[in-house]
């Protein structure tokens, strides 16, 4: 039976079939798959599954849950249980969990860790969560340049195991400054009498501890890395980032990009209780209401014109919708370009010019078609001319706004993926309604 089938059976049968059968199904799943089952279950079933898990499996499962679901179980755990779970986690995963806890409980958990583990976790906690320092793991293997490979091999055999996703040893000098990497492929295939310095890769890139997690993901993608050392301002080695953490960043960023357009948290629990779902969504609904009222106020300025020419009310959504789509297309491209490091001050003006021309051409095309259709439908050539000009202006303004907004919002320390859509909608709606109704007022006197 595939793991997918086991997950489906577990979710469908939990709470209905005997506990012994559910435990058998749980035993066949890996911790990450158990986490998927928990996230895909309503609260009642979720609690049943959690109670049937062995303590060791619970500890391993915690690090795979998204923040919203994990907090549900963390609330019911004490410091001793959390400290026990910490033994099953990588440093970066434990740091993520501790950041979700109240400060007093975090201190209690840290006090129960060994001095070595506590110093490692505190090192990660000292950096921003979305930085390389917050993403790194301090569990790594280092060697010195002067050592012969034979000595390095003996050194490795002294370890019962090596850190997961280790594809190379990190080479440092006596001051713990990063020097290069010794790939396992070279270590295993080179004459063991050769020194590390002779075969190491001195050009292998290191990541600065304060680089953003998005930058780290881009570096891994561009260089096809499995792991990368992390260094501080002095070039000293402070940790290591592995591909599994980068994949989590990529998935998290993708979720945020999709959910942010609807004003939702990327970690929102699909089966969260009603009150939590209500609290999480009401803020953005309120913001959207404010922008809608603003647009309605613009329409109200031209009430007499709308009463006089009723067709305007029919055509207003066309102007706003076309402007909104044109702006969203540009906004999406620029936000994506920023996240990939493709947009900067040197090329933004070229991009702005390109988007202006594209919007102008699209505006001319669709304004002409809509003008002909409106004139024919309402037997009013003047109305066709009004909506044509309004469409052209609105689509151009929307495209320019979509190109400029991400940069402006970032300067204001606002995530354009979250706020860009709301601001852009306000701009396109207000511009479209004001230009369309204003021109109609002038044209129809």
C-alpha positions as CSV (number, residue, x, y, z in Angstrom):
1,X,0.0,0.0,0.0
2,X,1.3,3.5,-0.9
3,X,1.9,6.1,1.8
4,X,-0.8,8.2,0.0
5,X,-3.4,5.5,0.5
6,X,-2.3,5.0,4.1
7,X,-2.8,8.8,4.7
8,X,-6.3,8.7,3.2
9,X,-7.3,5.6,5.2
10,X,-5.9,7.2,8.4
11,X,-7.8,10.5,7.9
12,X,-11.0,8.7,7.0
13,X,-10.8,6.1,9.7
14,X,-9.5,8.0,12.7
15,X,-12.2,8.3,15.3
16,X,-14.4,5.7,13.7
17,X,-12.3,2.5,13.4
18,X,-10.7,0.8,16.5
19,X,-7.7,2.7,18.0
20,X,-5.5,-0.4,17.4
21,X,-6.1,-0.2,13.6
22,X,-5.3,3.5,13.5
23,X,-2.1,2.9,15.5
24,X,-1.0,0.3,12.9
25,X,-1.6,2.8,10.1
26,X,0.3,5.5,12.0
27,X,3.3,3.1,12.5
28,X,3.6,2.7,8.7
29,X,4.0,6.5,8.2
30,X,7.1,8.7,8.5
31,X,6.9,11.8,10.8
32,X,6.5,14.1,7.8
33,X,3.6,12.0,6.6
34,X,2.0,12.1,10.0
35,X,2.3,15.9,9.9
36,X,0.5,15.9,6.6
37,X,-2.3,13.8,8.1
38,X,-2.7,16.1,11.1
39,X,-2.8,19.2,8.9
40,X,-5.4,17.5,6.7
41,X,-7.7,16.6,9.6
42,X,-10.5,18.5,11.3
43,X,-9.7,19.4,15.0
44,X,-11.5,16.4,16.5
45,X,-9.8,13.9,14.3
46,X,-6.5,15.7,14.8
47,X,-6.7,15.2,18.5
48,X,-7.4,11.5,18.1
49,X,-4.4,11.0,15.9
50,X,-2.1,13.0,18.2
51,X,-3.2,11.0,21.3
52,X,-2.4,7.7,19.5
53,X,1.2,8.7,18.6
54,X,4.2,7.5,20.6
55,X,6.0,10.3,22.4
56,X,9.1,9.8,20.2
57,X,7.0,10.1,17.0
58,X,5.3,13.3,18.4
59,X,8.7,14.9,19.0
60,X,9.8,14.1,15.4
61,X,6.5,15.2,13.9
62,X,6.5,18.7,15.5
63,X,9.2,20.0,13.3
64,X,7.3,19.1,10.1
65,X,4.0,20.9,11.1
66,X,3.2,24.4,9.8
67,X,3.2,27.1,12.4
68,X,-0.5,27.4,12.9
69,X,-1.1,23.7,13.5
70,X,2.1,23.3,15.6
71,X,1.1,26.0,18.0
72,X,-2.1,24.0,18.7
73,X,0.0,21.2,20.2
74,X,2.7,23.4,21.7
75,X,0.1,25.1,23.9
76,X,-0.5,21.8,25.6
77,X,3.2,20.9,26.2
78,X,5.3,21.8,29.2
79,X,9.0,22.7,29.3
80,X,10.1,19.2,30.0
81,X,8.2,17.8,27.0
82,X,9.6,20.5,24.8
83,X,13.1,19.9,26.0
84,X,12.7,16.1,25.2
85,X,11.4,17.0,21.7
86,X,14.4,19.3,21.2
87,X,16.7,16.3,21.3
88,X,15.1,15.0,18.1
89,X,15.4,18.3,16.2
90,X,18.0,20.2,14.2
91,X,19.1,23.5,15.8
92,X,17.2,25.6,13.2
93,X,14.0,23.6,13.6
94,X,14.1,24.0,17.4
95,X,14.8,27.7,17.0
96,X,11.7,28.0,14.8
97,X,9.6,26.3,17.5
98,X,11.0,28.4,20.4
99,X,10.1,31.5,18.5
100,X,6.4,30.5,18.7
101,X,6.5,30.1,22.5
102,X,6.0,32.7,25.3
103,X,9.3,34.2,26.5
104,X,9.1,32.5,29.9
105,X,8.5,29.1,28.4
106,X,11.4,29.6,26.0
107,X,13.7,30.3,28.9
108,X,12.6,27.2,30.7
109,X,13.2,25.0,27.7
110,X,16.7,26.5,27.1
111,X,17.6,25.9,30.8
112,X,16.8,22.2,30.4
113,X,19.1,21.8,27.4
114,X,22.8,20.9,27.7
115,X,25.2,23.9,27.7
116,X,26.4,22.9,24.2
117,X,22.9,22.6,22.7
118,X,21.7,25.8,24.5
119,X,24.6,27.8,23.1
120,X,23.8,26.5,19.6
121,X,20.2,27.4,19.8
122,X,20.9,30.8,21.3
123,X,23.2,31.5,18.4
124,X,20.4,30.9,15.9
125,X,17.9,32.8,17.9
126,X,20.1,35.9,17.9
127,X,19.5,36.4,14.2
128,X,16.3,37.4,12.3
129,X,14.0,34.4,11.5
130,X,14.1,35.2,7.8
131,X,17.9,35.5,7.6
132,X,20.6,33.0,6.8
133,X,21.4,33.0,10.5
134,X,17.9,32.1,11.5
135,X,17.9,29.4,8.8
136,X,21.3,27.8,9.5
137,X,22.2,24.7,11.5
138,X,25.2,24.7,13.8
139,X,25.8,20.9,13.5
140,X,28.7,20.6,11.0
141,X,32.1,19.0,10.4
142,X,35.2,21.1,9.9
143,X,38.8,20.3,9.0
144,X,42.1,22.3,8.7
145,X,43.9,22.9,5.3
146,X,47.2,21.4,6.5
147,X,45.7,18.0,7.4
148,X,46.4,15.0,5.0
149,X,43.2,13.3,3.7
150,X,44.3,10.1,5.5
151,X,43.9,11.9,8.8
152,X,40.5,13.3,7.7
153,X,39.2,9.8,6.9
154,X,40.3,8.5,10.3
155,X,38.6,11.5,11.9
156,X,35.3,10.7,10.1
157,X,35.5,7.1,11.2
158,X,35.4,8.2,14.8
159,X,31.9,9.6,14.3
160,X,28.9,7.3,14.8
161,X,27.1,9.3,12.1
162,X,27.5,12.6,10.3
163,X,25.1,15.5,10.0
164,X,22.3,14.9,7.5
165,X,22.7,16.3,4.0
166,X,26.5,16.6,4.4
167,X,28.1,16.6,0.9
168,X,31.3,18.3,1.9
169,X,33.5,19.1,4.9
170,X,34.0,22.7,5.7
171,X,37.6,23.9,5.7
172,X,38.6,26.5,8.3
173,X,41.9,28.0,9.6
174,X,43.0,28.3,13.2
175,X,40.8,31.4,13.7
176,X,37.7,29.5,12.5
177,X,37.7,31.6,9.3
178,X,36.1,29.9,6.3
179,X,38.7,28.8,3.7
180,X,36.8,26.4,1.4
181,X,35.0,23.1,1.0
182,X,36.3,19.6,0.7
183,X,33.7,17.6,-1.3
184,X,33.3,13.9,-0.3
185,X,33.8,13.0,-4.0
186,X,37.4,14.3,-3.8
187,X,38.0,13.0,-0.3
188,X,37.2,9.4,-1.4
189,X,38.9,9.4,-4.8
190,X,42.2,11.3,-4.1
191,X,45.5,10.0,-2.9
192,X,45.2,9.9,1.0
193,X,48.7,11.4,1.4
194,X,47.6,14.7,-0.2
195,X,46.6,17.5,2.1
196,X,43.2,19.2,2.3
197,X,44.6,22.4,0.9
198,X,45.7,20.7,-2.3
199,X,42.2,19.4,-3.2
200,X,39.7,21.7,-1.5
201,X,37.5,24.0,-3.4
202,X,38.6,27.5,-2.3
203,X,36.1,29.2,-4.6
204,X,33.0,27.5,-3.1
205,X,30.6,30.3,-2.0
206,X,29.7,31.1,1.6
207,X,26.5,32.8,2.7
208,X,26.6,35.9,4.9
209,X,24.7,35.3,8.2
210,X,22.4,38.3,7.6
211,X,21.5,37.6,4.0
212,X,17.7,37.1,3.6
213,X,16.3,33.5,3.2
214,X,15.1,34.5,-0.2
215,X,18.6,35.4,-1.3
216,X,19.9,32.1,0.1
217,X,17.3,30.2,-1.9
218,X,18.3,32.1,-5.1
219,X,22.0,31.3,-4.4
220,X,21.2,27.6,-4.0
221,X,19.1,27.6,-7.2
222,X,21.8,29.4,-9.3
223,X,24.7,27.2,-8.1
224,X,22.8,23.9,-7.6
225,X,24.0,23.6,-4.0
226,X,23.2,20.9,-1.5
227,X,24.6,22.8,1.4
228,X,26.5,26.1,2.0
229,X,28.6,27.4,4.9
230,X,27.4,30.6,6.8
231,X,29.9,33.2,7.8
232,X,29.8,36.4,9.9
233,X,31.3,39.9,9.1
234,X,34.8,38.6,10.0
235,X,34.5,35.6,7.7
236,X,34.3,33.2,10.6
237,X,32.2,30.1,10.2
238,X,29.0,30.2,12.2
239,X,26.8,27.5,10.7
240,X,25.6,25.6,7.7
241,X,22.5,25.8,5.5
242,X,21.2,22.6,3.8
243,X,18.9,22.1,0.8
244,X,16.0,20.7,2.9
245,X,15.8,24.1,4.7
246,X,15.9,26.0,1.4
247,X,13.1,23.8,0.0
248,X,11.0,24.8,3.0
249,X,11.8,28.5,2.3
250,X,10.8,28.1,-1.4
251,X,7.5,26.4,-0.4
252,X,6.8,29.0,2.3
253,X,7.5,31.9,-0.1
254,X,5.3,30.4,-2.8
255,X,2.4,29.9,-0.3
256,X,2.8,33.5,1.0
257,X,2.7,34.8,-2.6
258,X,-0.5,33.0,-3.3
259,X,-2.3,33.5,0.0
260,X,-1.1,37.2,0.3
261,X,-3.2,38.1,-2.7
262,X,-6.3,37.2,-0.7
263,X,-5.0,38.7,2.5
264,X,-4.4,35.3,4.1
265,X,-1.5,34.0,6.2
266,X,0.6,31.4,4.3
267,X,0.6,29.2,7.4
268,X,-3.1,29.4,8.0
269,X,-4.6,26.2,9.2
270,X,-7.3,24.9,6.8
271,X,-9.2,23.4,9.7
272,X,-8.6,26.1,12.2
273,X,-11.5,26.9,14.6
274,X,-14.1,29.5,13.5
275,X,-12.9,32.2,15.8
276,X,-9.3,32.0,14.6
277,X,-10.2,31.9,11.0
278,X,-12.5,34.9,11.6
279,X,-9.7,36.9,13.3
280,X,-7.2,36.1,10.6
281,X,-9.4,37.3,7.7
282,X,-11.3,40.3,9.2
283,X,-8.4,42.7,9.0
284,X,-7.9,42.5,5.3
285,X,-11.7,42.5,4.7
286,X,-11.8,45.8,6.7
287,X,-8.9,47.3,4.6
288,X,-10.7,46.2,1.4
289,X,-13.9,47.9,2.6
290,X,-12.1,51.1,3.2
291,X,-10.7,51.1,-0.4
292,X,-14.1,50.2,-1.8
293,X,-15.7,53.1,0.1
294,X,-13.0,55.4,-1.4
295,X,-13.9,54.2,-4.9
296,X,-17.6,54.5,-4.2
297,X,-17.0,58.1,-3.0
298,X,-15.5,58.9,-6.4
299,X,-18.5,57.4,-8.2
300,X,-20.8,59.5,-6.0
301,X,-19.2,62.7,-7.2
302,X,-20.7,62.0,-10.6
303,X,-24.1,60.8,-9.5
304,X,-25.9,63.4,-11.7
305,X,-24.0,62.2,-14.8
306,X,-24.8,58.5,-14.1
307,X,-28.5,59.4,-13.8
308,X,-28.4,61.3,-17.0
309,X,-26.5,58.6,-18.9
310,X,-27.5,55.2,-17.4
311,X,-25.2,53.3,-19.8
312,X,-22.2,54.6,-17.7
313,X,-23.2,52.4,-14.8
314,X,-23.2,49.4,-17.1
315,X,-19.7,50.2,-18.5
316,X,-17.9,51.2,-15.3
317,X,-17.0,47.6,-14.3
318,X,-15.4,47.1,-17.7
319,X,-13.0,50.1,-17.2
320,X,-12.1,49.0,-13.7
321,X,-11.7,45.3,-14.6
322,X,-9.4,46.0,-17.6
323,X,-7.3,48.4,-15.6
324,X,-7.1,45.9,-12.7
325,X,-5.9,43.0,-14.9
326,X,-3.3,45.2,-16.7
327,X,-1.9,46.4,-13.4
328,X,-1.9,43.0,-11.8
329,X,0.0,41.4,-14.7
330,X,2.8,44.0,-14.3
331,X,2.8,43.9,-10.5
332,X,3.1,40.1,-10.5
333,X,6.1,40.2,-12.9
334,X,7.9,42.9,-11.0
335,X,7.3,41.2,-7.5
336,X,8.6,38.0,-8.9
337,X,11.6,39.7,-10.5
338,X,12.4,41.4,-7.2
339,X,12.3,38.0,-5.3
340,X,14.7,36.5,-7.9
341,X,17.0,39.5,-7.8
342,X,16.3,40.4,-11.4
343,X,14.9,43.9,-10.8
344,X,17.2,46.7,-9.6
345,X,17.8,50.4,-10.0
346,X,19.7,50.0,-13.2
347,X,17.0,48.2,-15.1
348,X,13.8,49.5,-13.5
349,X,13.6,52.4,-16.0
350,X,13.9,50.1,-19.0
351,X,11.3,47.9,-17.5
352,X,9.0,50.9,-16.8
353,X,9.4,52.0,-20.4
354,X,8.6,48.5,-21.7
355,X,5.5,48.2,-19.6
356,X,4.3,51.7,-20.7
357,X,4.6,50.7,-24.4
358,X,2.9,47.3,-23.8
359,X,0.1,48.9,-21.9
360,X,-0.3,51.6,-24.6
361,X,-0.5,49.0,-27.3
362,X,-3.0,46.8,-25.4
363,X,-4.9,49.9,-24.4
364,X,-5.3,51.0,-28.1
365,X,-6.4,47.5,-29.1
366,X,-9.0,46.9,-26.5
367,X,-10.2,50.5,-26.2
368,X,-11.0,50.4,-30.0
369,X,-12.9,47.1,-29.7
370,X,-14.8,48.2,-26.6
371,X,-15.6,51.6,-28.1
372,X,-17.1,50.0,-31.2
373,X,-19.1,47.5,-29.1
374,X,-20.4,50.2,-26.8
375,X,-21.3,52.6,-29.6
376,X,-23.2,49.8,-31.4
377,X,-24.9,48.5,-28.3
378,X,-26.1,51.9,-26.9
379,X,-26.4,53.7,-30.3
380,X,-24.1,56.4,-29.0
381,X,-20.8,57.2,-30.7
382,X,-19.8,59.7,-28.1
383,X,-20.1,57.1,-25.4
384,X,-17.8,54.8,-27.4
385,X,-15.2,57.6,-27.6
386,X,-15.5,58.3,-23.9
387,X,-14.9,54.7,-22.8
388,X,-12.1,54.3,-25.3
389,X,-10.1,57.2,-23.9
390,X,-10.9,56.1,-20.3
391,X,-9.8,52.6,-21.0
392,X,-6.5,53.7,-22.6
393,X,-5.6,56.0,-19.7
394,X,-6.6,53.5,-17.0
395,X,-4.6,50.6,-18.5
396,X,-1.5,52.8,-18.9
397,X,-1.8,54.2,-15.3
398,X,-2.4,50.7,-14.0
399,X,0.7,49.2,-15.7
400,X,2.9,52.1,-14.4
401,X,1.5,51.7,-10.9
402,X,2.1,47.9,-11.1
403,X,5.8,48.5,-12.1
404,X,6.5,51.2,-9.5
405,X,4.5,50.0,-6.5
406,X,6.8,47.0,-5.4
407,X,9.8,49.3,-5.1
408,X,8.0,52.0,-3.3
409,X,6.4,49.5,-0.8
410,X,9.8,47.9,-0.1
411,X,11.3,51.3,0.7
412,X,8.4,51.7,3.2
413,X,9.3,48.2,4.6
414,X,6.0,46.8,3.4
415,X,5.8,43.4,1.6
416,X,4.5,44.1,-1.9
417,X,3.2,40.6,-2.2
418,X,0.8,41.3,0.6
419,X,-0.1,45.0,0.2
420,X,0.5,45.5,-3.5
421,X,-2.8,44.0,-4.7
422,X,-4.9,46.1,-2.3
423,X,-3.1,49.4,-3.2
424,X,-3.1,48.6,-6.9
425,X,-6.8,47.8,-6.9
426,X,-7.5,51.2,-5.2
427,X,-5.4,53.0,-7.8
428,X,-7.0,51.4,-10.8
429,X,-10.6,51.7,-9.5
430,X,-10.2,55.3,-8.5
431,X,-8.4,56.2,-11.7
432,X,-10.8,54.3,-13.9
433,X,-14.0,55.7,-12.3
434,X,-12.7,59.2,-12.1
435,X,-11.4,59.4,-15.7
436,X,-14.4,57.6,-17.2
437,X,-17.1,59.5,-15.3
438,X,-15.2,62.8,-15.4
439,X,-14.9,62.6,-19.2
440,X,-18.5,61.6,-19.5
441,X,-19.5,64.7,-17.4
442,X,-17.5,66.9,-19.7
443,X,-18.7,65.3,-22.9
444,X,-22.4,65.3,-22.0
445,X,-22.3,68.7,-20.3
